[in-house]
Amino acid sequence: MLLSVPSAEATGSAARQGNRITVYGSGLHVDSVTTARTPHRIHAQALLTLREKNGKRKRNLRGWTSADTNGDTDHTSWSINENFPNGSRLCTEWKDLSGQILPGMACMIIHR
């Protein structure tokens, strides 16, 4: 399956099936990443990964993190302060109380 993945030259965001990722930074340097998910799930947690061009997981950047809730939206943020190779994909995933991974991984591609 081919997905259209926006790039983040400085700051950018993308959404997929209720999952939004926003990357803050400049060029190949990422300062922070925020993710939000609608609708709210009890004890929702988010994961931030670095993925290869084919979508295969390369490494976890931040482990499963409990989300804060605002109305019907779960959200969390991570400080990153790291440079990434050109074309790197940063992706967020969500799971609920049961541990089930929710559909809709959202990704951003980091470009010069």
C-alpha positions as CSV (number, residue, x, y, z in Angstrom):
1,M,0.0,0.0,0.0
2,L,1.4,3.4,-1.0
3,L,0.8,6.2,1.5
4,S,1.2,9.9,0.9
5,V,3.5,11.2,3.7
6,P,4.1,14.9,4.1
7,S,7.6,16.2,4.7
8,A,8.7,18.4,7.6
9,E,11.4,20.9,6.4
10,A,11.0,22.8,9.7
11,T,7.6,22.3,11.3
12,G,4.9,20.2,9.8
13,S,2.0,17.9,10.6
14,A,0.1,15.0,9.2
15,A,-3.1,13.1,10.2
16,R,-4.4,9.6,9.5
17,Q,-7.5,8.0,10.9
18,G,-7.8,10.3,13.9
19,N,-4.0,10.2,14.6
20,R,-2.1,13.5,14.2
21,I,1.7,14.0,14.4
22,T,3.3,17.4,14.5
23,V,7.1,17.7,14.2
24,Y,8.8,20.9,15.3
25,G,12.3,21.8,14.2
26,S,14.5,23.2,11.5
27,G,15.9,21.2,8.5
28,L,17.1,17.8,9.7
29,H,17.0,18.8,13.4
30,V,13.9,17.9,15.3
31,D,13.2,19.8,18.5
32,S,10.0,18.0,19.6
33,V,7.1,15.9,18.4
34,T,3.5,16.1,19.5
35,T,0.8,13.6,18.8
36,A,-3.0,13.7,19.3
37,R,-5.7,11.1,18.8
38,T,-9.5,11.4,18.5
39,P,-11.7,9.9,19.8
40,H,-10.5,9.6,23.4
41,R,-9.6,6.1,24.7
42,I,-9.3,5.1,28.3
43,H,-5.6,4.9,29.4
44,A,-4.4,5.7,25.8
45,Q,-0.7,5.5,25.2
46,A,1.4,6.8,22.2
47,L,4.6,5.5,20.7
48,L,7.1,7.4,18.6
49,T,9.2,5.4,16.1
50,L,11.8,6.0,13.4
51,R,10.9,4.0,10.3
52,E,12.7,3.1,7.1
53,K,11.4,4.2,3.7
54,N,9.6,0.8,3.3
55,G,7.8,1.5,6.6
56,K,9.8,-1.1,8.6
57,R,10.5,-0.1,12.2
58,K,14.1,1.0,12.6
59,R,14.0,2.0,16.3
60,N,11.7,3.4,19.0
61,L,12.5,7.0,19.6
62,R,10.2,7.2,22.7
63,G,8.5,4.3,24.3
64,W,4.8,3.9,25.1
65,T,3.8,7.2,26.9
66,S,0.6,7.8,28.8
67,A,-1.6,10.5,27.2
68,D,-3.2,13.5,28.6
69,T,-6.9,14.0,27.7
70,N,-8.6,17.2,26.7
71,G,-12.3,16.6,25.9
72,D,-12.4,13.8,23.3
73,T,-8.7,14.1,22.3
74,D,-5.7,12.3,23.8
75,H,-2.4,14.0,23.3
76,T,1.3,13.7,24.3
77,S,4.6,15.5,23.5
78,W,8.2,14.5,23.5
79,S,11.4,16.6,23.5
80,I,13.7,15.1,20.9
81,N,16.6,17.5,20.2
82,E,18.2,15.2,17.6
83,N,19.4,15.4,14.0
84,F,18.0,12.7,11.6
85,P,19.2,11.6,8.1
86,N,17.5,13.2,5.2
87,G,14.3,11.2,4.4
88,S,13.8,9.8,7.9
89,R,10.2,8.9,8.8
90,L,9.0,9.8,12.3
91,C,5.7,7.9,13.1
92,T,3.3,7.8,16.0
93,E,1.0,4.9,16.9
94,W,-1.6,4.6,19.7
95,K,-2.9,1.8,21.9
96,D,-5.8,1.6,24.3
97,L,-6.4,0.1,27.7
98,S,-6.7,-3.4,26.3
99,G,-3.2,-3.0,24.7
100,Q,-4.8,-3.1,21.2
101,I,-2.9,-1.0,18.6
102,L,-5.3,1.5,17.1
103,P,-5.5,1.9,13.3
104,G,-3.9,4.9,11.7
105,M,-0.2,5.3,12.1
106,A,0.7,8.9,11.2
107,C,4.1,9.7,9.8
108,M,6.3,12.7,8.8
109,I,9.3,12.6,6.5
110,I,12.2,14.8,7.5
111,H,13.9,16.7,4.6
112,R,16.6,19.3,4.2
